[in-house]
Amino acid sequence: MKRSRFSDEQIIGILKEHQAGLSAVDLRRKYGVSDATFYKWRSKYGGMEVAEAKRLKAL
């Protein structure tokens, strides 16, 4: 399986920028991710904190 360019912490940071008011189009262009990838991240990590993501990965 292909390894992600972004860690879980970085993905959550990107999604927090989106929650702060930046548009999804601007964020995708800034970080170079596709539309599908961004919305897949949002469905998986949306509303999550870094500690929760680490706990989820440990399971």
Secondary structure as UniProt FT lines:
FT   HELIX           8..19
FT   TURN            20..21
FT   HELIX           24..31
FT   HELIX           35..45
FT   TURN            46..47
FT   HELIX           50..58
//
